[in-house]
Amino acid sequence: MNIVIAGAGEVGFHLAQLLVNEDQNITLIDTDEELLANAANSLDVKVIAGDISSINILEEAKLGAAKLFIAVTTNESTNLLACILAKKMGVKKTVARVKNSEFLDQDQKDYFKSIGIDNLFSPRYLAAREVKRLISRVSATDVFEFEGGKISIIGFTADNSSPLINKSFRQLYELASDQHFRVIVVLRNSKTFIPKSTDIILPEDHLYLSTDVSDFDQVNALVGKTLQKIKNIMIIGDTPIAKDTAELLEKDFNVKVVLKNASKCRIFKKDLKHASIIKGDPSNTEMLLEEGLDHMDAFIALTSNSETNILSSLMADNMGVYKTVALVDNPAYTHLSQKIGVDTIINKKLLAANNIFRYVRKGKIEAIASFHGVDAEIIEFTIHKENQLVKKTLRELNFPEGMIVAGVIRNDVGLIPNALFKFSLGDKVIVFALQEVMKRVESIFK
């Protein structure tokens, strides 16, 4: 597939990196020649220096032969204009990065589609929505719900107090014999592996399990986590994502936002209906304590400085705050979240790139998600034709090592299949796969 990406910043570069690994033909456009040189040296892509709103530049990119045009520069208006031009020049599908969350309302999305912009996304809105999702499942570091939670993939850290420590995974399954769980992957010291039944659970192992149990209390009981109700939340940062997150959370929680800039305080007070706005330096520990940090149930660090976010989250954790979330810019930090004590680290640009990635995947894909710090993906496929998949048991299918069927949704019911399970036409299959076997997995379900 010929794909043109406008914007070689972090979102564009990460997206190009993902797509090159899928053997796609990528052209990258940007006005910043240094960014393009870095991309050309690191990736097998064609680069073009120039303005993406220039018809001559778009013609040089041969948009008439492209199936997908993705505009991810930091300039919203330029992205929208470039997508309109690209559509006129023959591109089959266009995707634009925007800042204004109002553009994501369905009526506005319909309007933009009518003028040539097929899809819109906002990195900051995706990140704000991710924070809300994490707060709703407080004892987990990651939660991925498929088909409204009929199958969930949940991440937990096995801390020193966990009853699972020094037990084998076989013993874990025996403990859950009357429930439906499966550990699909373990992250240990930044290394990812699919556990065998004889492997032992060690302190600080990060476990991802799939379940068809809708009652989250049962999952917490299994892994020895005490479920704490979230009521009071402190958010630090005067960034747009901090405001978006506060807007999403203020209806359901007591939200206090700490920000340094006086003019931003006025904007926040105007746009937020229920949250308390505090002017102060988010890096000032004494001030945060005066504002009740040690009485908070959750602490969300969304300043523009990654190091401030990480350090303040660690401080909040040391103060006994139950749930901490830190926004970072450096993708390398996402591999450190479980090791350094922050419950969850999120990167809005990686979230955005992964969100767009689903537009170009093969197979009958319904949904796609990525773990924090794990070199793998969870993909929902649909069984759409009669073939070997519906004629053999899972054991007989001989799936590649590095892949596991995490769950199946059949007739609107979630199932955790065993080795004797057979797929049926119309099944929605939740598959976990390491990056090195992803192409084989997609060919199986295409």
C-alpha positions as CSV (number, residue, x, y, z in Angstrom):
1,M,0.0,0.0,0.0
2,N,1.3,3.5,-0.9
3,I,0.9,5.8,2.1
4,V,1.8,9.5,2.4
5,I,2.5,10.9,5.8
6,A,2.6,14.7,6.2
7,G,4.6,15.6,9.3
8,A,7.9,14.0,10.4
9,G,7.6,14.9,14.1
10,E,7.2,12.2,16.8
11,V,3.7,11.2,15.7
12,G,4.7,11.0,12.0
13,F,8.0,9.3,12.7
14,H,6.5,6.6,15.0
15,L,3.7,6.0,12.6
16,A,6.1,5.6,9.7
17,Q,8.2,3.2,11.8
18,L,5.1,1.1,12.5
19,L,4.1,1.1,8.8
20,V,7.6,0.3,7.4
21,N,7.6,-2.8,9.6
22,E,4.4,-3.8,7.8
23,D,6.1,-3.6,4.4
24,Q,4.1,-0.5,3.4
25,N,5.5,2.1,0.8
26,I,5.9,5.3,2.9
27,T,6.5,8.8,1.7
28,L,7.2,11.4,4.4
29,I,6.7,15.1,3.9
30,D,7.9,18.0,6.1
31,T,9.4,21.4,5.9
32,D,12.1,20.5,8.5
33,E,14.9,18.9,6.6
34,E,16.7,17.8,9.8
35,L,13.6,15.7,10.8
36,L,13.5,14.2,7.3
37,A,17.2,13.4,7.3
38,N,16.7,11.5,10.6
39,A,13.8,9.6,9.2
40,A,15.7,8.8,6.0
41,N,18.7,7.5,7.9
42,S,16.5,5.4,10.3
43,L,13.7,4.1,8.1
44,D,13.2,2.8,4.6
45,V,11.0,5.7,3.5
46,K,11.0,8.3,0.7
47,V,11.2,11.9,2.0
48,I,10.1,15.1,0.4
49,A,11.0,18.6,1.8
50,G,8.2,21.1,1.4
51,D,4.9,22.5,2.5
52,I,2.1,19.9,2.6
53,S,-0.4,22.5,1.6
54,S,1.5,23.0,-1.7
55,I,-0.2,21.3,-4.7
56,N,3.3,21.0,-6.3
57,I,4.6,19.1,-3.3
58,L,1.6,16.9,-3.1
59,E,1.9,16.1,-6.8
60,E,5.6,15.2,-6.2
61,A,4.3,12.7,-3.6
62,K,2.2,11.1,-6.3
63,L,-1.0,11.2,-4.2
64,G,-3.0,9.8,-7.1
65,A,-1.4,6.5,-6.5
66,A,-1.8,6.6,-2.7
67,K,-4.4,4.8,-0.8
68,L,-4.0,6.7,2.4
69,F,-2.9,10.3,3.3
70,I,-2.2,11.1,6.9
71,A,-1.7,14.7,8.0
72,V,-0.1,14.9,11.5
73,T,1.7,18.2,11.6
74,T,1.2,20.4,14.6
75,N,-0.7,22.9,12.5
76,E,-4.4,22.0,12.5
77,S,-5.5,24.2,9.6
78,T,-2.6,22.9,7.4
79,N,-3.6,19.3,8.1
80,L,-7.3,20.0,7.2
81,L,-6.4,21.8,4.0
82,A,-3.9,19.2,2.9
83,C,-6.4,16.4,3.4
84,I,-9.0,18.2,1.3
85,L,-6.4,18.7,-1.5
86,A,-5.3,15.1,-1.2
87,K,-8.8,13.8,-1.6
88,K,-9.3,16.0,-4.7
89,M,-6.1,14.5,-6.1
90,G,-7.3,10.9,-5.8
91,V,-6.3,9.6,-2.4
92,K,-8.8,7.0,-1.3
93,K,-8.7,7.8,2.5
94,T,-7.5,10.8,4.4
95,V,-6.8,11.3,8.2
96,A,-6.1,14.6,9.9
97,R,-4.7,15.5,13.3
98,V,-6.6,18.3,15.0
99,K,-6.4,20.2,18.3
100,N,-10.0,21.4,18.6
101,S,-12.0,18.6,20.3
102,E,-15.2,20.1,19.0
103,F,-14.2,18.8,15.6
104,L,-14.6,15.3,17.0
105,D,-18.4,15.8,17.5
106,Q,-20.2,13.5,15.1
107,D,-22.0,16.3,13.2
108,Q,-18.8,18.1,12.6
109,K,-17.0,14.8,11.6
110,D,-19.8,14.2,9.1
111,Y,-19.3,17.7,7.6
112,F,-15.5,17.2,7.3
113,K,-16.1,13.9,5.7
114,S,-18.3,15.5,3.1
115,I,-15.5,17.8,2.1
116,G,-12.8,15.1,1.8
117,I,-11.5,14.4,5.4
118,D,-12.5,10.8,6.2
119,N,-11.2,10.7,9.8
120,L,-10.1,13.1,12.5
121,F,-8.2,12.5,15.7
122,S,-6.8,14.5,18.5
123,P,-3.7,13.3,20.4
124,R,-4.6,15.2,23.5
125,Y,-8.2,14.0,23.5
126,L,-7.0,10.4,23.1
127,A,-4.7,10.9,26.1
128,A,-7.4,12.5,28.2
129,R,-9.8,9.6,27.4
130,E,-7.0,7.1,28.3
131,V,-6.5,8.8,31.7
132,K,-10.2,8.5,32.4
133,R,-10.3,4.9,31.5
134,L,-7.3,4.1,33.8
135,I,-9.0,6.0,36.7
136,S,-12.1,3.9,36.2
137,R,-10.1,0.7,36.9
138,V,-7.9,2.0,39.7
139,S,-6.1,-1.2,40.8
140,A,-4.9,-2.0,37.2
141,T,-2.2,-0.2,35.3
142,D,-3.8,-1.0,32.0
143,V,-7.3,-2.0,31.0
144,F,-8.5,-2.9,27.5
145,E,-12.1,-3.7,27.0
146,F,-13.5,-5.5,24.0
147,E,-17.2,-5.4,23.0
148,G,-18.2,-3.4,26.1
149,G,-16.1,-5.4,28.5
150,K,-17.3,-8.9,27.4
151,I,-13.6,-9.7,27.2
152,S,-11.1,-7.5,29.2
153,I,-7.3,-7.5,29.2
154,I,-6.0,-6.2,32.5
155,G,-2.5,-5.3,33.7
156,F,-1.3,-5.8,37.3
157,T,2.0,-5.6,39.1
158,A,2.6,-8.5,41.5
159,D,4.0,-6.5,44.4
160,N,5.7,-8.0,47.4
161,S,2.4,-8.4,49.3
162,S,0.7,-10.3,46.5
163,P,-0.4,-13.9,47.4
164,L,0.8,-14.9,43.9
165,I,4.5,-14.4,44.6
166,N,6.5,-17.6,44.2
167,K,3.5,-19.5,42.9
168,S,3.6,-21.1,39.5
169,F,1.1,-20.1,36.8
170,R,-0.4,-23.5,37.1
171,Q,-1.1,-22.8,40.7
172,L,-2.7,-19.4,39.7
173,Y,-5.1,-21.2,37.3
174,E,-5.9,-23.7,40.1
175,L,-6.8,-20.7,42.4
176,A,-9.1,-19.4,39.6
177,S,-10.6,-22.8,38.7
178,D,-14.1,-21.6,39.2
179,Q,-13.4,-18.3,37.3
180,H,-12.4,-17.5,33.7
181,F,-8.9,-16.1,33.5
182,R,-5.8,-16.5,31.5
183,V,-2.4,-14.8,31.9
184,I,-1.4,-14.0,28.3
185,V,2.0,-12.2,28.8
186,V,4.4,-11.2,31.5
187,L,6.7,-8.1,31.5
188,R,9.8,-8.8,33.7
189,N,12.8,-6.4,33.8
190,S,11.7,-4.9,30.5
191,K,11.5,-8.3,28.8
192,T,8.3,-9.7,27.4
193,F,7.4,-13.4,27.5
194,I,4.4,-15.7,27.3
195,P,4.5,-17.7,30.5
196,K,4.5,-21.5,30.7
197,S,2.5,-23.3,33.4
198,T,5.7,-24.1,35.3
199,D,7.1,-20.6,35.3
200,I,7.2,-18.9,38.7
201,I,5.6,-15.5,39.5
202,L,8.3,-13.1,40.9
203,P,8.0,-9.8,42.8
204,E,7.5,-6.9,40.5
205,D,6.4,-9.1,37.6
206,H,3.8,-7.2,35.5
207,L,1.0,-9.6,34.5
208,Y,-1.5,-9.1,31.8
209,L,-4.5,-11.4,32.0
210,S,-7.6,-11.9,29.9
211,T,-11.0,-12.5,31.6
212,D,-14.7,-12.7,30.7
213,V,-15.6,-11.8,34.3
214,S,-17.5,-8.5,34.4
215,D,-17.1,-8.1,38.2
216,F,-13.8,-6.3,38.7
217,D,-13.8,-7.3,42.4
218,Q,-13.2,-10.9,41.4
219,V,-10.1,-10.0,39.4
220,N,-8.7,-7.9,42.3
221,A,-9.3,-10.8,44.8
222,L,-7.4,-13.2,42.5
223,V,-4.3,-11.0,42.3
224,G,-4.5,-9.8,45.9
225,K,-5.3,-6.1,45.1
226,T,-7.4,-4.0,47.4
227,L,-9.9,-2.1,45.4
228,Q,-10.1,1.5,46.6
229,K,-12.8,3.9,45.5
230,I,-11.5,7.0,43.8
231,K,-13.1,10.2,45.0
232,N,-10.5,13.0,45.2
233,I,-8.2,13.7,42.3
234,M,-5.3,16.2,41.9
235,I,-4.2,17.2,38.4
236,I,-1.1,19.3,37.8
237,G,-0.3,21.2,34.6
238,D,-1.6,24.0,32.5
239,T,-1.5,22.1,29.3
240,P,-4.6,21.6,27.0
241,I,-4.6,17.9,27.9
242,A,-4.8,18.8,31.6
243,K,-8.0,20.9,30.8
244,D,-9.5,18.1,28.7
245,T,-8.8,15.5,31.4
246,A,-10.3,17.7,34.1
247,E,-13.4,18.2,31.9
248,L,-13.8,14.5,31.5
249,L,-13.4,13.8,35.2
250,E,-15.0,16.7,37.0
251,K,-18.6,15.3,36.7
252,D,-17.8,12.1,38.5
253,F,-14.9,13.1,40.9
254,N,-13.8,15.9,43.2
255,V,-11.1,17.4,40.9
256,K,-8.4,19.9,42.0
257,V,-6.2,21.4,39.2
258,V,-2.9,23.0,40.1
259,L,-1.3,25.3,37.5
260,K,1.4,27.9,37.5
261,N,0.3,30.4,34.8
262,A,-2.2,33.0,36.0
263,S,-3.8,33.6,32.5
264,K,-4.2,29.8,32.1
265,C,-6.0,29.8,35.5
266,R,-8.6,32.2,34.1
267,I,-9.1,30.0,31.0
268,F,-9.5,26.9,33.2
269,K,-12.0,28.6,35.5
270,K,-14.0,29.7,32.5
271,D,-14.2,26.3,30.9
272,L,-14.4,24.0,33.9
273,K,-17.7,23.8,35.8
274,H,-17.0,21.9,38.9
275,A,-13.2,21.5,39.3
276,S,-11.2,23.7,41.8
277,I,-8.5,25.7,40.2
278,I,-5.3,26.4,42.3
279,K,-2.5,28.8,41.2
280,G,0.8,27.4,42.2
281,D,4.0,25.8,41.2
282,P,3.4,22.0,40.6
283,S,7.0,21.3,41.4
284,N,6.6,22.8,44.9
285,T,6.1,19.9,47.3
286,E,5.0,22.0,50.3
287,M,2.4,23.8,48.3
288,L,0.9,20.5,47.0
289,L,0.8,19.2,50.5
290,E,-1.0,22.3,51.6
291,E,-3.5,21.7,48.9
292,G,-4.1,18.2,50.2
293,L,-1.9,15.9,48.2
294,D,-1.7,13.4,50.9
295,H,-5.5,13.1,51.0
296,M,-5.9,12.4,47.3
297,D,-6.9,9.1,45.9
298,A,-5.4,9.8,42.5
299,F,-2.6,12.1,41.2
300,I,-2.4,12.9,37.5
301,A,0.7,14.8,36.3
302,L,0.1,16.5,32.9
303,T,2.6,19.3,32.8
304,S,4.7,19.9,29.7
305,N,7.8,18.6,31.4
306,S,8.1,14.8,31.5
307,E,10.6,14.8,34.4
308,T,8.4,16.9,36.5
309,N,5.5,14.6,35.8
310,I,7.5,11.5,36.8
311,L,9.1,13.0,39.9
312,S,5.9,14.5,41.2
313,S,4.1,11.2,40.6
314,L,6.8,9.3,42.6
315,M,6.4,11.8,45.4
316,A,2.6,11.3,45.4
317,D,3.1,7.6,45.5
318,N,5.4,8.0,48.5
319,M,2.7,10.1,50.2
320,G,0.3,7.2,49.9
321,V,-1.7,8.3,46.9
322,Y,-3.4,5.2,45.5
323,K,-3.2,5.8,41.8
324,T,-0.6,7.8,39.8
325,V,-0.5,8.7,36.1
326,A,2.3,10.6,34.4
327,L,2.3,12.1,30.9
328,V,5.7,11.8,29.1
329,D,7.1,12.8,25.8
330,N,10.0,10.3,25.5
331,P,8.7,6.9,24.3
332,A,11.6,5.2,26.2
333,Y,9.9,6.2,29.5
334,T,6.9,3.9,28.7
335,H,9.1,0.9,29.4
336,L,10.0,2.2,32.8
337,S,6.6,2.8,34.4
338,Q,6.3,-0.5,36.3
339,K,9.9,-0.4,37.4
340,I,10.1,3.1,38.9
341,G,6.9,3.2,40.9
342,V,4.6,5.2,38.7
343,D,1.4,3.2,38.2
344,T,1.0,4.3,34.5
345,I,2.9,6.4,32.1
346,I,1.2,7.6,29.0
347,N,2.5,9.2,25.8
348,K,-0.1,11.0,23.8
349,K,1.9,10.9,20.5
350,L,2.3,7.1,20.7
351,L,-1.4,6.8,21.5
352,A,-2.2,8.8,18.4
353,A,0.1,6.9,16.1
354,N,-1.2,3.5,17.4
355,N,-4.8,4.8,16.9
356,I,-4.1,5.7,13.3
357,F,-2.3,2.4,12.7
358,R,-5.5,0.4,12.6
359,Y,-6.5,2.0,9.3
360,V,-3.8,0.0,7.4
361,R,-3.8,-3.4,9.2
362,K,-4.7,-6.5,7.2
363,G,-7.4,-9.0,8.0
364,K,-10.9,-8.5,9.4
365,I,-9.7,-6.3,12.3
366,E,-12.3,-4.9,14.6
367,A,-10.0,-3.3,17.2
368,I,-6.4,-2.9,18.1
369,A,-4.6,-2.0,21.3
370,S,-1.0,-1.8,22.6
371,F,0.4,-2.5,26.0
372,H,2.6,0.0,27.8
373,G,6.2,-1.1,27.5
374,V,5.4,-4.4,25.9
375,D,6.5,-5.1,22.3
376,A,3.2,-6.7,21.3
377,E,-0.4,-6.0,20.4
378,I,-3.9,-7.2,21.1
379,I,-6.0,-7.4,18.0
380,E,-9.7,-8.3,17.6
381,F,-10.3,-10.3,14.4
382,T,-13.6,-11.6,13.0
383,I,-13.9,-15.1,11.6
384,H,-15.5,-14.2,8.3
385,K,-15.2,-17.3,6.1
386,E,-15.2,-21.1,6.3
387,N,-11.6,-22.4,6.4
388,Q,-9.3,-24.4,8.7
389,L,-9.9,-22.0,11.6
390,V,-13.4,-23.4,12.0
391,K,-12.5,-27.0,11.3
392,K,-9.8,-27.6,13.9
393,T,-9.4,-27.2,17.6
394,L,-7.0,-24.5,18.9
395,R,-4.5,-27.2,19.8
396,E,-4.6,-28.6,16.2
397,L,-4.2,-25.2,14.6
398,N,-0.6,-25.0,15.6
399,F,-0.5,-21.2,16.0
400,P,3.0,-19.6,16.0
401,E,4.9,-19.3,19.2
402,G,4.5,-15.8,20.4
403,M,0.8,-15.7,19.8
404,I,-2.1,-16.6,22.1
405,V,-5.9,-16.5,21.8
406,A,-6.9,-14.3,24.8
407,G,-10.6,-14.6,24.4
408,V,-13.6,-15.1,22.0
409,I,-16.9,-13.2,21.8
410,R,-19.6,-15.5,20.4
411,N,-23.3,-14.4,20.1
412,D,-22.5,-11.4,22.4
413,V,-21.0,-13.6,25.1
414,G,-17.3,-13.5,26.2
415,L,-15.4,-16.8,26.4
416,I,-11.9,-17.8,27.5
417,P,-11.2,-20.8,25.2
418,N,-9.2,-23.9,26.1
419,A,-7.1,-26.1,23.8
420,L,-10.2,-28.1,22.6
421,F,-12.1,-25.0,21.6
422,K,-13.2,-24.6,17.9
423,F,-14.0,-21.2,16.3
424,S,-17.3,-20.6,14.6
425,L,-18.2,-18.3,11.7
426,G,-18.8,-14.8,13.1
427,D,-16.7,-15.3,16.2
428,K,-14.8,-12.2,17.3
429,V,-11.3,-13.4,18.3
430,I,-9.1,-11.4,20.7
431,V,-5.5,-12.3,19.8
432,F,-2.3,-11.3,21.7
433,A,0.8,-11.5,19.5
434,L,4.5,-10.4,19.8
435,Q,5.7,-8.1,17.1
436,E,7.9,-10.8,15.4
437,V,4.9,-13.0,14.6
438,M,2.4,-10.3,13.8
439,K,2.6,-10.8,10.0
440,R,1.9,-14.5,10.3
441,V,-1.0,-13.8,12.6
442,E,-2.5,-11.4,10.2
443,S,-2.2,-13.9,7.3
444,I,-4.0,-16.5,9.4
445,F,-7.0,-14.3,10.0
446,K,-7.1,-12.4,6.7
